[in-house]
Amino acid sequence: MTRKPRPVPPEQRQVYVQVVEGLLQHGLRGQVSPRLRERLRQAGVDLDRPLLPLYPVPLWTRCLHIVIEEVHPGVPREEAFRRLAHAHVEGYGATLLGRAVMSVMRMLGPKRVVQRLPEVLRGTDNYTEAVLTERGPASYELRINSVVDAPGYAEALFEALLQVGGARSPHVTKVREDADGTVLSLTWTEP
C-alpha cells in the first residue's frame, strides 16, 4: 500500500539546486550581465558563491521575473518566459542530474516521456504532485498542484521536454488554473 504524500504548505515550498543551476549557470551562459548578477544577489541568489541546496519558491519566481527583465527587455512577457523556459531545459540538460535525465528521455519517445513527467517533476522541488490522464495516443492532460506566475513558461517548458523525447510539433496549452493548481493539455503529432 502506498501512502499519499502530505501536501507541503506554500510557505515551505522550495526548488532544488539543480533547477536554479540549470537556468542561471547553464541556460543563461554568456547572458548574465553584471547588472543581472547584482539584481539576483539582491533578491537572494548569489552567483558568486556556491548555490544553496534549496530556494523558496517566491524567491525563485522573483528571479525568473528579474531574468526576463534583464535578458529579454522589450519582449512581451509571455514570449520572454517562453524563451526562458527553452533556455532552462537546455541548461538543465547540462547539470549532472539533468544530463542523466535527458539522455534517458531521448531514448524513451514522447509517450513515455509524458508518462514519466510526474516522476521528473518530483525531482525538481519538494512539493509538486502531478496527475496524468491519457486522452488519446498523442494527447494527455497533466494536472499539477501549483500555479506558476510566469505566463507561457510551463507550456514552453513541457513543449521543450517533449521535443527532447522526439515529439513532432509538441503543443502544450493551459486548460484551466485555480487556487489548487494548473491543468495543461499536452499533444503532439504522431509519425
Residue frames as a rotation matrix with the C-alpha (Angstrom) as fourth column:
MET 1
0.580 0.814 0.000 0.00
0.814 -0.580 0.000 0.00
0.000 0.000 -1.000 0.00
THR 2
-0.498 -0.740 0.452 1.41
0.725 -0.641 -0.252 3.38
0.477 0.202 0.855 -0.99
ARG 3
0.006 0.434 -0.901 0.84
0.817 -0.522 -0.246 6.39
-0.577 -0.734 -0.358 1.15
LYS 4
0.559 0.225 0.798 -0.30
0.669 -0.691 -0.274 9.63
0.489 0.687 -0.537 -0.41
PRO 5
-0.546 -0.831 -0.107 2.28
0.747 -0.425 -0.510 12.34
0.378 -0.359 0.853 0.29
ARG 6
0.231 0.581 -0.781 1.22
0.829 -0.538 -0.154 15.12
-0.509 -0.612 -0.606 2.60
PRO 7
0.638 0.030 0.770 0.88
0.574 -0.684 -0.449 18.46
0.513 0.729 -0.454 0.85
VAL 8
-0.435 -0.816 -0.380 3.69
0.900 -0.385 -0.203 20.91
0.020 -0.431 0.902 1.51
PRO 9
0.489 0.631 -0.602 2.34
0.645 -0.727 -0.237 24.25
-0.587 -0.273 -0.762 2.80
PRO 10
0.823 -0.109 0.558 3.01
0.434 -0.513 -0.741 27.15
0.367 0.851 -0.375 0.38
GLU 11
0.799 -0.520 0.302 5.44
-0.593 -0.765 0.252 28.83
0.100 -0.380 -0.919 2.78
GLN 12
0.268 -0.717 0.643 7.60
-0.377 0.536 0.755 25.68
-0.887 -0.445 -0.127 2.85
ARG 13
0.883 0.094 0.460 7.72
0.357 0.503 -0.787 25.07
-0.306 0.859 0.410 -0.91
GLN 14
0.255 -0.884 -0.392 11.24
-0.502 -0.467 0.728 25.06
-0.827 0.011 -0.563 -2.31
VAL 15
0.926 -0.087 -0.367 13.00
-0.311 0.377 -0.872 24.27
0.214 0.922 0.323 -5.58
TYR 16
0.703 -0.695 0.149 16.12
0.471 0.612 0.635 22.13
-0.533 -0.376 0.758 -5.67
VAL 17
0.103 -0.801 -0.590 19.55
-0.177 -0.599 0.781 23.45
-0.979 0.024 -0.203 -6.59
GLN 18
-0.604 -0.408 0.685 19.67
0.539 0.424 0.728 21.68
-0.587 0.809 -0.036 -9.98
VAL 19
0.421 0.795 0.437 16.70
0.901 -0.313 -0.299 23.79
-0.101 0.520 -0.848 -11.13
VAL 20
0.842 -0.158 -0.515 18.48
-0.028 -0.968 0.251 27.01
-0.538 -0.197 -0.819 -10.19
GLU 21
-0.180 -0.980 0.080 21.82
-0.079 0.095 0.992 25.79
-0.981 0.172 -0.094 -11.53
GLY 22
-0.177 0.153 0.972 20.23
0.849 0.524 0.073 24.65
-0.499 0.838 -0.222 -14.79
LEU 23
0.733 0.521 0.438 18.89
0.673 -0.649 -0.355 28.08
0.099 0.555 -0.826 -15.64
LEU 24
0.959 -0.232 -0.166 21.25
-0.171 -0.933 0.317 30.56
-0.228 -0.276 -0.934 -14.02
GLN 25
0.147 -0.985 0.088 24.58
-0.410 0.020 0.912 28.80
-0.900 -0.170 -0.401 -14.52
HIS 26
-0.586 -0.373 0.720 23.98
0.387 0.651 0.653 26.87
-0.712 0.661 -0.237 -17.74
GLY 27
0.169 0.773 0.612 20.86
0.945 0.050 -0.324 28.06
-0.281 0.632 -0.722 -19.57
LEU 28
0.972 0.198 -0.127 21.92
0.172 -0.967 -0.188 31.71
-0.160 0.161 -0.974 -19.38
ARG 29
0.173 -0.984 0.034 25.61
0.729 0.151 0.668 31.08
-0.663 -0.091 0.743 -20.07
GLY 30
-0.659 -0.570 0.492 27.07
0.752 -0.503 0.425 34.26
0.005 0.650 0.760 -21.52
GLN 31
-0.106 0.716 0.690 23.94
0.426 -0.594 0.682 36.31
0.898 0.366 -0.242 -20.77
VAL 32
0.590 0.282 -0.756 24.44
0.805 -0.138 0.577 37.10
0.058 -0.950 -0.308 -17.08
SER 33
0.202 -0.454 0.867 25.46
0.212 -0.845 -0.492 40.74
0.956 0.283 -0.075 -17.11
PRO 34
-0.833 -0.517 -0.197 26.95
0.331 -0.179 -0.927 42.41
0.444 -0.837 0.320 -14.02
ARG 35
-0.611 0.678 0.409 23.60
-0.749 -0.663 -0.021 44.15
0.257 -0.318 0.913 -13.52
LEU 36
0.371 0.750 -0.547 21.65
-0.484 0.659 0.576 40.85
0.793 0.052 0.607 -13.67
ARG 37
-0.198 -0.547 -0.813 24.17
0.481 0.669 -0.567 39.23
0.854 -0.504 0.131 -11.30
GLU 38
-0.964 -0.191 0.183 23.69
-0.033 -0.599 -0.800 42.09
0.262 -0.778 0.572 -8.83
ARG 39
-0.233 0.954 0.189 19.89
-0.891 -0.287 0.352 42.05
0.390 -0.087 0.917 -9.07
LEU 40
0.367 0.320 -0.873 19.86
-0.062 0.945 0.320 38.28
0.928 -0.063 0.367 -8.44
ARG 41
-0.587 -0.650 -0.482 22.22
0.488 0.190 -0.852 38.74
0.645 -0.736 0.206 -5.47
GLN 42
-0.847 0.316 0.428 19.94
-0.495 -0.764 -0.414 41.42
0.196 -0.562 0.803 -4.01
ALA 43
0.155 0.961 -0.229 16.96
-0.785 0.261 0.562 39.10
0.599 0.092 0.795 -4.47
GLY 44
0.481 0.007 0.877 18.76
-0.768 0.487 0.417 36.27
-0.424 -0.873 0.239 -2.63
VAL 45
0.878 -0.269 0.396 20.67
0.393 0.877 -0.276 34.20
-0.273 0.398 0.876 -5.21
ASP 46
0.502 -0.794 -0.343 24.41
-0.636 -0.608 0.476 34.96
-0.586 -0.021 -0.810 -5.17
LEU 47
0.992 -0.086 -0.096 26.04
-0.020 0.634 -0.773 33.52
0.127 0.768 0.627 -8.28
ASP 48
0.231 -0.963 0.141 29.49
-0.614 -0.257 -0.746 34.34
0.754 0.086 -0.651 -6.90
ARG 49
-0.403 -0.276 0.873 29.06
-0.872 0.404 -0.275 31.77
-0.277 -0.872 -0.403 -4.11
PRO 50
-0.987 0.117 -0.112 28.15
0.079 0.951 0.298 28.08
0.142 0.285 -0.948 -4.18
LEU 51
-0.297 0.952 0.077 24.42
-0.521 -0.229 0.822 27.66
0.800 0.204 0.564 -4.73
LEU 52
-0.481 0.260 0.838 22.27
-0.816 0.217 -0.536 26.59
-0.321 -0.941 0.108 -1.81
PRO 53
-0.961 0.110 0.255 20.58
0.164 0.967 0.198 23.15
-0.224 0.231 -0.947 -1.87
LEU 54
-0.140 0.982 0.129 17.08
0.989 0.144 -0.022 24.72
-0.041 0.124 -0.991 -1.77
TYR 55
-0.995 -0.055 0.085 15.48
0.062 -0.995 0.073 28.03
0.081 0.078 0.994 -2.70
PRO 56
-0.414 0.901 -0.128 12.00
0.240 -0.027 -0.970 29.22
-0.878 -0.432 -0.205 -1.61
VAL 57
-0.153 0.446 0.882 9.50
0.971 0.231 0.051 29.27
-0.181 0.865 -0.468 -4.48
PRO 58
0.849 0.489 -0.202 8.64
0.440 -0.865 -0.243 33.01
-0.294 0.117 -0.949 -4.10
LEU 59
0.207 -0.868 -0.451 12.35
-0.294 -0.495 0.818 33.84
-0.933 -0.036 -0.357 -4.37
TRP 60
-0.568 -0.423 0.706 12.73
0.453 0.555 0.698 31.60
-0.687 0.716 -0.123 -7.43
THR 61
0.318 0.773 0.549 9.68
0.935 -0.159 -0.317 33.18
-0.158 0.614 -0.773 -9.09
ARG 62
0.796 -0.099 -0.597 11.14
-0.010 -0.988 0.151 36.64
-0.605 -0.114 -0.788 -8.41
CYS 63
-0.259 -0.966 0.017 14.39
-0.099 0.045 0.994 35.51
-0.961 0.256 -0.108 -10.05
LEU 64
-0.272 0.233 0.934 12.51
0.882 0.447 0.145 34.39
-0.384 0.864 -0.327 -13.18
HIS 65
0.781 0.622 0.063 10.96
0.607 -0.730 -0.315 37.85
-0.150 0.284 -0.947 -13.44
ILE 66
0.472 -0.706 -0.528 14.32
-0.263 -0.684 0.680 39.56
-0.841 -0.182 -0.509 -12.94
VAL 67
-0.438 -0.694 0.571 15.89
0.317 0.475 0.821 37.39
-0.841 0.540 0.012 -15.64
ILE 68
0.090 0.485 0.870 13.28
0.989 0.059 -0.136 38.20
-0.117 0.872 -0.475 -18.29
GLU 69
0.908 0.222 -0.355 13.56
0.228 -0.973 -0.024 41.92
-0.351 -0.059 -0.935 -17.47
GLU 70
0.286 -0.906 -0.311 17.32
-0.422 -0.411 0.808 41.81
-0.860 -0.100 -0.500 -17.96
VAL 71
-0.578 -0.572 0.583 17.79
0.169 0.615 0.771 39.20
-0.798 0.544 -0.259 -20.69
HIS 72
-0.506 0.487 0.712 14.69
0.856 0.184 0.482 39.92
0.104 0.854 -0.510 -22.80
PRO 73
-0.499 0.342 -0.796 13.91
0.219 -0.839 -0.498 43.63
-0.838 -0.423 0.344 -22.34
GLY 74
-0.494 0.370 -0.787 11.16
-0.748 -0.642 0.168 44.90
-0.443 0.672 0.594 -24.60
VAL 75
-0.842 0.238 -0.484 9.96
-0.125 0.786 0.605 41.37
0.525 0.570 -0.632 -25.41
PRO 76
0.153 0.949 0.275 6.31
-0.718 -0.084 0.690 40.68
0.679 -0.303 0.669 -24.48
ARG 77
-0.088 -0.222 0.971 6.18
-0.968 0.248 -0.031 38.83
-0.234 -0.943 -0.237 -21.14
GLU 78
0.727 0.430 0.535 4.75
-0.352 0.903 -0.248 35.57
-0.590 -0.008 0.807 -22.45
GLU 79
0.867 -0.460 -0.191 7.32
-0.049 0.303 -0.952 35.35
0.495 0.835 0.240 -25.24
ALA 80
0.030 -0.884 0.467 10.13
-0.808 -0.296 -0.509 36.22
0.588 -0.362 -0.723 -22.80
PHE 81
0.094 0.064 0.994 9.01
-0.835 0.548 0.044 33.45
-0.542 -0.834 0.105 -20.42
ARG 82
0.963 0.242 0.123 8.76
-0.126 0.801 -0.586 31.00
-0.240 0.548 0.801 -23.33
ARG 83
0.519 -0.846 -0.123 12.34
-0.320 -0.060 -0.945 31.79
0.792 0.530 -0.302 -24.37
LEU 84
-0.128 -0.550 0.826 13.44
-0.975 -0.083 -0.207 31.43
0.182 -0.831 -0.525 -20.77
ALA 85
0.563 0.418 0.713 11.78
-0.577 0.817 -0.024 28.01
-0.592 -0.398 0.701 -20.49
HIS 86
0.954 -0.253 -0.163 13.62
0.012 0.572 -0.820 26.72
0.301 0.780 0.549 -23.56
ALA 87
0.099 -0.959 0.267 16.92
-0.550 -0.276 -0.788 28.01
0.829 -0.069 -0.555 -22.16
HIS 88
0.089 0.003 0.996 16.05
-0.981 0.171 0.087 26.37
-0.170 -0.985 0.019 -18.85
VAL 89
0.913 0.264 0.312 15.53
-0.211 0.958 -0.192 22.93
-0.349 0.109 0.931 -20.39
GLU 90
0.668 -0.737 -0.108 18.80
0.029 0.170 -0.985 23.24
0.744 0.655 0.134 -22.31
GLY 91
-0.068 -0.719 0.692 20.61
-0.753 -0.418 -0.508 24.39
0.654 -0.556 -0.513 -19.17
TYR 92
0.467 0.310 0.828 19.09
-0.810 0.526 0.260 21.68
-0.355 -0.792 0.497 -17.01
GLY 93
0.994 -0.083 -0.077 20.46
0.029 0.848 -0.529 19.18
0.109 0.523 0.845 -19.50
ALA 94
0.260 -0.958 0.124 23.94
-0.183 -0.175 -0.967 20.49
0.948 0.228 -0.221 -18.69
THR 95
0.187 -0.177 0.966 23.67
-0.980 -0.101 0.171 19.73
0.067 -0.979 -0.192 -14.95
LEU 96
-0.824 -0.554 0.117 24.90
-0.565 0.818 -0.107 16.41
-0.036 -0.155 -0.987 -13.58
LEU 97
-0.473 0.737 0.483 21.38
0.097 0.589 -0.803 15.15
-0.876 -0.333 -0.350 -12.85
GLY 98
0.359 0.680 -0.640 19.95
-0.522 -0.422 -0.741 16.77
-0.774 0.600 0.203 -15.98
ARG 99
-0.360 -0.555 -0.750 22.39
-0.933 0.230 0.278 15.01
0.018 0.799 -0.601 -18.30
ALA 100
-0.965 0.014 0.262 21.23
-0.036 0.982 -0.185 11.65
-0.260 -0.188 -0.947 -16.96
VAL 101
-0.150 0.989 0.009 17.53
0.123 0.028 -0.992 12.57
-0.981 -0.148 -0.126 -17.16
MET 102
0.291 0.267 -0.919 17.81
-0.758 -0.522 -0.392 13.99
-0.584 0.810 0.050 -20.68
SER 103
-0.679 -0.575 -0.457 19.76
-0.734 0.536 0.416 11.05
0.006 0.618 -0.786 -22.05
VAL 104
-0.794 0.485 0.368 17.03
0.306 0.840 -0.447 8.69
-0.526 -0.243 -0.815 -20.84
MET 105
0.109 0.897 -0.428 14.30
-0.083 -0.421 -0.903 10.97
-0.991 0.134 0.028 -22.23
ARG 106
-0.186 -0.249 -0.951 15.90
-0.921 -0.293 0.257 10.95
-0.343 0.923 -0.175 -25.68
MET 107
-0.951 -0.237 -0.198 15.59
-0.291 0.904 0.313 7.16
0.105 0.356 -0.929 -25.78
LEU 108
-0.693 0.690 0.206 12.03
0.156 0.422 -0.893 6.93
-0.703 -0.587 -0.400 -24.45
GLY 109
-0.669 0.544 0.506 9.99
0.554 -0.089 0.828 8.66
0.495 0.835 -0.242 -27.11
PRO 110
-0.667 0.353 0.656 7.27
-0.388 -0.916 0.099 11.26
0.636 -0.189 0.748 -26.43
LYS 111
0.377 0.904 -0.199 4.61
-0.261 0.310 0.914 8.98
0.889 -0.293 0.353 -24.94
ARG 112
0.399 -0.278 -0.874 6.92
0.774 0.613 0.158 7.50
0.492 -0.739 0.460 -22.32
VAL 113
-0.755 -0.599 0.266 8.43
0.395 -0.740 -0.544 10.93
0.523 -0.305 0.796 -21.62
VAL 114
-0.249 0.754 0.608 4.97
-0.567 -0.622 0.540 12.24
0.785 -0.210 0.582 -20.78
GLN 115
0.627 0.525 -0.576 4.24
0.082 0.690 0.719 9.18
0.775 -0.497 0.390 -18.65
ARG 116
0.010 -0.728 -0.686 7.41
0.922 0.272 -0.275 9.91
0.386 -0.630 0.674 -16.65
LEU 117
-0.187 -0.095 0.978 6.67
0.081 -0.993 -0.081 13.60
0.979 0.064 0.194 -16.12
PRO 118
0.826 0.494 0.274 5.18
-0.209 -0.183 0.961 13.14
0.524 -0.850 -0.048 -12.61
GLU 119
0.706 -0.636 -0.312 8.40
0.696 0.539 0.474 11.43
-0.133 -0.552 0.823 -11.54
VAL 120
-0.189 -0.791 0.582 10.61
0.823 -0.451 -0.346 14.02
0.536 0.414 0.736 -13.26
LEU 121
0.192 0.349 0.917 8.68
-0.089 -0.925 0.370 16.87
0.977 -0.152 -0.147 -11.63
ARG 122
0.969 0.143 -0.200 9.14
0.166 0.220 0.961 15.32
0.181 -0.965 0.190 -8.16
GLY 123
0.276 -0.951 -0.141 12.88
0.958 0.260 0.122 15.68
-0.080 -0.169 0.982 -8.72
THR 124
-0.185 -0.343 0.921 12.69
0.558 -0.808 -0.188 19.46
0.809 0.479 0.341 -9.19
ASP 125
-0.365 0.120 0.923 11.19
-0.602 -0.787 -0.135 20.60
0.711 -0.605 0.359 -5.90
ASN 126
-0.996 -0.087 0.003 9.80
-0.052 0.575 -0.817 19.46
0.070 -0.814 -0.577 -2.56
TYR 127
-0.549 0.836 -0.009 6.10
-0.298 -0.205 -0.932 19.89
-0.781 -0.509 0.361 -3.32
THR 128
-0.387 0.462 -0.798 4.97
-0.922 -0.195 0.334 19.13
-0.001 0.865 0.501 -6.87
GLU 129
-0.429 0.398 0.811 2.36
0.103 0.913 -0.394 16.46
-0.897 -0.086 -0.433 -7.29
ALA 130
-0.563 0.196 -0.803 1.26
-0.807 -0.338 0.484 15.66
-0.176 0.920 0.349 -10.82
VAL 131
-0.097 0.613 0.784 -1.62
0.048 0.790 -0.612 13.59
-0.994 -0.022 -0.105 -12.14
LEU 132
-0.788 -0.266 -0.555 -1.54
-0.540 -0.136 0.831 12.47
-0.297 0.954 -0.036 -15.74
THR 133
0.119 0.867 0.485 -4.60
-0.063 0.494 -0.867 11.43
-0.991 0.073 0.113 -17.76
GLU 134
-0.875 -0.393 0.282 -4.33
0.213 0.209 0.954 9.92
-0.434 0.895 -0.099 -21.24
ARG 135
-0.007 0.876 -0.481 -6.81
-0.400 -0.444 -0.802 11.49
-0.917 0.187 0.353 -23.68
GLY 136
0.950 0.222 -0.222 -5.56
-0.287 0.330 -0.899 9.75
-0.126 0.918 0.377 -26.83
PRO 137
0.716 -0.694 0.078 -2.44
0.693 0.694 -0.194 8.21
0.081 0.193 0.978 -28.40
ALA 138
-0.413 -0.862 0.293 -0.65
0.791 -0.499 -0.354 11.60
0.451 0.086 0.888 -28.53
SER 139
-0.103 0.490 0.866 -2.81
-0.239 -0.857 0.457 13.58
0.966 -0.159 0.205 -26.12
TYR 140
-0.290 -0.052 -0.956 -2.55
0.841 0.463 -0.280 13.88
0.457 -0.885 -0.090 -22.34
GLU 141
0.564 0.388 0.729 -3.86
-0.107 -0.841 0.531 16.09
0.819 -0.377 -0.433 -19.60
LEU 142
-0.333 -0.752 -0.569 -1.45
0.672 0.234 -0.703 16.99
0.662 -0.616 0.428 -16.79
ARG 143
0.748 0.543 0.382 -2.64
0.059 -0.627 0.777 18.42
0.661 -0.558 -0.501 -13.50
ILE 144
-0.370 -0.875 -0.312 -0.02
0.577 0.048 -0.816 19.94
0.728 -0.482 0.487 -11.23
ASN 145
0.428 0.587 -0.687 -0.64
0.889 -0.137 0.437 21.28
0.163 -0.798 -0.581 -7.75
SER 146
-0.285 -0.520 -0.806 0.87
0.591 -0.757 0.279 24.69
-0.755 -0.397 0.523 -8.40
VAL 147
0.853 0.436 0.288 0.33
0.511 -0.582 -0.632 27.89
-0.109 0.686 -0.719 -10.32
VAL 148
-0.210 -0.977 0.022 3.33
0.926 -0.192 0.325 29.49
-0.313 0.089 0.946 -11.99
ASP 149
0.649 0.384 -0.657 3.32
0.255 -0.923 -0.288 33.29
-0.717 0.019 -0.697 -12.12
ALA 150
-0.475 -0.786 -0.396 5.06
-0.310 -0.272 0.911 33.27
-0.824 0.556 -0.114 -15.49
PRO 151
0.548 0.830 -0.102 2.71
-0.396 0.150 -0.906 33.23
-0.736 0.537 0.412 -18.50
GLY 152
0.779 -0.154 -0.608 3.80
-0.562 0.259 -0.786 30.75
0.279 0.953 0.115 -21.16
TYR 153
-0.140 -0.943 0.302 6.67
-0.988 0.115 -0.100 29.37
0.060 -0.313 -0.948 -19.07
ALA 154
-0.200 0.106 0.974 5.18
-0.426 0.886 -0.184 25.99
-0.882 -0.452 -0.132 -18.08
GLU 155
0.820 0.568 0.072 3.74
-0.159 0.347 -0.924 25.47
-0.550 0.746 0.375 -21.54
ALA 156
0.629 -0.650 -0.427 7.08
-0.668 -0.171 -0.725 26.11
0.398 0.741 -0.541 -23.26
LEU 157
-0.260 -0.727 0.636 8.94
-0.932 0.361 0.031 24.03
-0.251 -0.585 -0.771 -20.65
PHE 158
0.089 0.372 0.924 6.80
-0.180 0.918 -0.353 20.96
-0.980 -0.134 0.149 -21.33
GLU 159
0.955 0.193 -0.225 6.96
-0.239 0.050 -0.970 21.51
-0.176 0.980 0.094 -25.09
ALA 160
0.227 -0.956 -0.184 10.76
-0.923 -0.150 -0.355 21.56
0.311 0.251 -0.917 -24.86
LEU 161
-0.350 -0.314 0.883 10.75
-0.679 0.734 -0.009 18.35
-0.645 -0.603 -0.470 -22.79
LEU 162
0.603 0.628 0.491 8.50
-0.050 0.644 -0.763 16.67
-0.796 0.436 0.420 -25.37
GLN 163
0.805 -0.380 -0.456 10.94
-0.557 -0.223 -0.800 17.74
0.202 0.898 -0.391 -28.09
VAL 164
-0.234 -0.899 0.370 13.79
-0.960 0.274 0.058 16.12
-0.154 -0.342 -0.927 -26.15
GLY 165
-0.222 0.240 0.945 11.73
-0.234 0.928 -0.290 12.92
-0.946 -0.286 -0.150 -26.28
GLY 166
-0.916 -0.261 0.304 11.38
0.215 0.322 0.922 13.21
-0.338 0.910 -0.239 -30.05
ALA 167
0.039 0.999 0.013 7.84
0.625 -0.014 -0.780 14.60
-0.780 0.038 -0.625 -30.25
ARG 168
-0.737 -0.137 0.662 6.90
0.644 -0.438 0.627 16.19
0.204 0.889 0.411 -33.56
SER 169
-0.442 0.546 0.712 5.06
-0.044 -0.806 0.590 19.50
0.896 0.229 0.381 -33.28
PRO 170
-0.491 0.284 -0.824 4.51
0.855 0.340 -0.392 19.39
0.168 -0.897 -0.410 -29.49
HIS 171
-0.373 0.463 0.804 1.81
-0.114 -0.883 0.456 21.75
0.921 0.078 0.382 -28.26
VAL 172
-0.525 0.190 -0.830 1.01
0.836 0.297 -0.461 22.50
0.159 -0.936 -0.315 -24.63
THR 173
-0.365 0.491 0.791 -1.85
-0.099 -0.866 0.491 24.73
0.926 0.101 0.364 -23.58
LYS 174
-0.987 0.128 0.102 -3.27
-0.108 -0.037 -0.994 25.72
-0.123 -0.991 0.050 -20.24
VAL 175
-0.477 0.874 -0.093 -6.77
0.557 0.382 0.737 24.26
0.680 0.300 -0.669 -19.88
ARG 176
0.663 0.654 0.365 -7.54
0.094 -0.556 0.826 25.91
0.743 -0.513 -0.430 -16.56
GLU 177
-0.603 -0.794 -0.076 -5.97
0.276 -0.118 -0.954 27.32
0.748 -0.596 0.290 -13.46
ASP 178
0.629 0.752 0.197 -7.36
0.046 -0.289 0.956 27.65
0.776 -0.593 -0.217 -9.97
ALA 179
0.504 -0.426 0.751 -6.05
-0.837 -0.457 0.302 28.15
0.215 -0.781 -0.587 -6.44
ASP 180
0.653 -0.184 0.735 -5.18
-0.322 0.811 0.489 24.43
-0.686 -0.556 0.470 -6.18
GLY 181
-0.239 -0.819 0.522 -3.20
0.251 0.467 0.848 24.10
-0.938 0.333 0.094 -9.38
THR 182
-0.140 0.030 -0.990 -2.99
-0.852 -0.513 0.105 24.10
-0.505 0.858 0.097 -13.13
VAL 183
0.321 0.263 0.910 -4.29
0.263 0.898 -0.352 21.72
-0.910 0.352 0.219 -15.79
LEU 184
-0.234 -0.509 -0.828 -2.37
-0.739 -0.461 0.492 21.52
-0.632 0.727 -0.268 -19.05
SER 185
0.865 0.421 0.273 -3.12
-0.096 0.673 -0.733 19.76
-0.492 0.608 0.623 -22.33
LEU 186
-0.213 -0.970 -0.115 -0.06
-0.563 0.026 0.826 18.09
-0.799 0.240 -0.551 -23.93
THR 187
0.794 0.466 0.390 -0.32
0.063 0.575 -0.816 16.97
-0.605 0.673 0.427 -27.55
TRP 188
-0.340 -0.850 -0.401 1.99
-0.515 -0.189 0.836 16.19
-0.787 0.491 -0.374 -30.44
THR 189
0.413 0.437 -0.799 1.78
-0.911 0.177 -0.374 14.83
-0.022 0.882 0.471 -33.98
GLU 190
0.450 -0.204 0.869 2.07
-0.103 0.955 0.277 11.09
-0.887 -0.214 0.409 -34.37
PRO 191
-0.561 -0.713 -0.421 4.55
-0.545 -0.065 0.836 9.98
-0.623 0.698 -0.352 -37.08
